[in-house]
Amino acid sequence: MNELRDMREQIVAAVRRFGAFRKRWALLAGGARFVLAFVGALLAWFVIDWAVKLPMWPLALTFVAIVLAGAVLLVRWVALPLLERRALEREALLVEKLHGKLDNQVIGALQLGAELESAPAAERLGHSANLVRELVQRTAKAVSALDPAALLDLRPAR
């Protein structure tokens, strides 16, 4: 049982590593969009002020609007992805989908392995405990060499 738990924890660690990699890239992309949008809006505000010489009240109102829009964008593009929790099962399904050769092994190993660990007697499971152990072992071996960067296309969408 201890060996099964260790192999299952390897699978969980690999899936969490993949989720953390995706979250990190989402934060970097959101942060870059925020910086570009906010700095671009401020630059446009300065150029309009320089070119048109507006009175103080429209300048103040547009500056407040830019700051409020920046706060909304900061929350939407940076804070919400930062606070988002990634479900282990969802990430496991995404790993299987992107990998292409795992065919439900990851989610099966996670769910059946947890079921086997928590079962008081292997006879009451309704499926073979040896089959579950073999599935967890093969999946742990397959996911140990998992490279999150190779699974994801990090180029911007067109």
C-alpha positions as CSV (number, residue, x, y, z in Angstrom):
1,M,0.0,0.0,0.0
2,N,2.8,2.4,0.8
3,E,4.3,1.8,-2.7
4,L,0.9,2.5,-4.3
5,R,0.6,5.8,-2.3
6,D,4.1,6.9,-3.3
7,M,3.4,6.2,-7.0
8,R,0.1,8.0,-6.8
9,E,1.7,11.0,-5.1
10,Q,4.2,11.1,-8.0
11,I,1.3,11.4,-10.4
12,V,-0.4,14.0,-8.3
13,A,2.9,16.0,-8.1
14,A,3.3,15.8,-11.9
15,V,-0.3,17.0,-12.5
16,R,0.1,19.8,-10.0
17,R,3.4,20.8,-11.6
18,F,1.6,21.1,-14.9
19,G,-1.2,23.2,-13.4
20,A,1.3,25.5,-11.7
21,F,3.1,25.9,-15.1
22,R,-0.2,26.8,-16.8
23,K,-1.1,29.2,-14.0
24,R,2.3,30.9,-14.2
25,W,2.0,31.5,-17.9
26,A,-1.5,32.8,-17.5
27,L,-0.3,35.3,-14.9
28,L,2.6,36.3,-17.1
29,A,0.3,36.8,-20.1
30,G,-2.2,38.7,-18.0
31,G,0.5,40.9,-16.5
32,A,1.9,41.7,-19.9
33,R,-1.5,42.7,-21.2
34,F,-2.2,44.8,-18.2
35,V,1.1,46.7,-18.5
36,L,0.7,47.3,-22.2
37,A,-2.9,48.5,-21.8
38,F,-2.4,50.7,-18.8
39,V,0.9,52.2,-20.0
40,G,-0.6,52.7,-23.4
41,A,-3.6,54.5,-22.0
42,L,-1.4,56.7,-19.9
43,L,0.8,57.5,-22.9
44,A,-2.2,58.3,-25.0
45,W,-3.4,60.6,-22.2
46,F,-0.1,62.4,-22.2
47,V,0.0,62.8,-26.0
48,I,-3.6,64.2,-26.0
49,D,-2.7,66.6,-23.2
50,W,0.4,67.7,-25.1
51,A,-1.3,68.0,-28.6
52,V,-4.7,69.5,-27.6
53,K,-4.0,71.5,-24.4
54,L,-7.2,70.6,-22.7
55,P,-8.4,72.4,-19.6
56,M,-7.8,70.8,-16.2
57,W,-11.2,69.2,-15.6
58,P,-11.3,67.0,-18.7
59,L,-7.7,65.9,-18.0
60,A,-8.6,65.0,-14.4
61,L,-11.7,63.1,-15.4
62,T,-9.8,61.1,-18.1
63,F,-7.0,60.4,-15.7
64,V,-9.4,59.0,-13.1
65,A,-11.1,57.0,-15.9
66,I,-7.8,55.5,-16.9
67,V,-6.8,54.7,-13.4
68,L,-10.2,53.0,-12.8
69,A,-10.0,51.1,-16.0
70,G,-6.4,50.1,-15.0
71,A,-7.8,48.8,-11.6
72,V,-10.5,46.8,-13.4
73,L,-7.9,45.3,-15.8
74,L,-5.5,44.5,-13.0
75,V,-8.2,42.6,-11.2
76,R,-9.4,40.8,-14.3
77,W,-6.1,39.9,-15.9
78,V,-3.9,39.4,-12.8
79,A,-5.7,39.1,-9.5
80,L,-8.4,36.6,-10.7
81,P,-6.0,34.2,-12.4
82,L,-3.8,34.5,-9.3
83,L,-6.6,33.5,-7.0
84,E,-8.0,30.8,-9.3
85,R,-7.8,27.2,-7.9
86,R,-7.1,24.5,-10.4
87,A,-8.9,21.2,-9.8
88,L,-6.6,18.2,-9.9
89,E,-9.0,16.1,-12.0
90,R,-9.5,18.9,-14.5
91,E,-5.7,19.3,-14.9
92,A,-5.3,15.5,-15.2
93,L,-7.9,15.4,-18.0
94,L,-6.1,18.3,-19.8
95,V,-2.8,16.4,-19.5
96,E,-4.3,13.4,-21.1
97,K,-5.9,15.4,-23.8
98,L,-2.7,17.3,-24.7
99,H,-0.4,14.3,-24.3
100,G,-2.4,12.2,-26.7
101,K,-1.1,8.7,-25.6
102,L,-2.3,8.5,-22.0
103,D,-5.9,7.5,-22.8
104,N,-7.6,8.1,-19.4
105,Q,-4.6,6.6,-17.5
106,V,-3.9,9.7,-15.4
107,I,-7.5,10.2,-14.2
108,G,-8.0,6.5,-13.8
109,A,-4.8,6.1,-11.8
110,L,-5.8,9.0,-9.5
111,Q,-9.4,7.9,-8.9
112,L,-8.9,4.2,-8.7
113,G,-5.7,4.5,-6.7
114,A,-7.4,6.7,-4.2
115,E,-10.3,4.2,-4.1
116,L,-7.9,1.3,-3.5
117,E,-6.0,3.2,-0.8
118,S,-9.2,4.0,1.1
119,A,-10.8,0.5,0.7
120,P,-10.8,-1.7,3.8
121,A,-10.6,-4.9,1.8
122,A,-9.5,-5.2,-1.8
123,E,-12.1,-7.9,-2.4
124,R,-14.9,-5.4,-2.1
125,L,-13.8,-3.0,-4.8
126,G,-15.5,-4.6,-7.7
127,H,-12.4,-4.6,-9.8
128,S,-8.9,-6.1,-9.6
129,A,-6.6,-4.5,-7.1
130,N,-3.6,-5.8,-9.1
131,L,-4.9,-4.1,-12.2
132,V,-5.2,-0.8,-10.4
133,R,-1.7,-1.2,-9.0
134,E,-0.4,-1.9,-12.5
135,L,-2.3,1.1,-13.9
136,V,-0.8,3.4,-11.2
137,Q,2.7,2.1,-11.8
138,R,2.5,2.5,-15.5
139,T,1.0,6.0,-15.2
140,A,3.6,7.1,-12.6
141,K,6.4,6.0,-15.0
142,A,4.7,7.8,-18.0
143,V,4.1,11.0,-16.1
144,S,7.5,11.2,-14.4
145,A,9.1,12.4,-17.7
146,L,6.2,14.8,-18.4
147,D,7.4,18.2,-19.6
148,P,4.7,20.8,-19.2
149,A,6.3,23.2,-21.7
150,A,6.2,20.5,-24.4
151,L,2.5,19.9,-23.9
152,L,1.4,23.6,-24.2
153,D,1.7,25.8,-27.2
154,L,3.0,29.0,-25.7
155,R,2.7,31.1,-28.8
156,P,0.0,33.7,-28.8
157,A,-3.2,32.8,-30.5
158,R,-4.0,34.5,-33.8
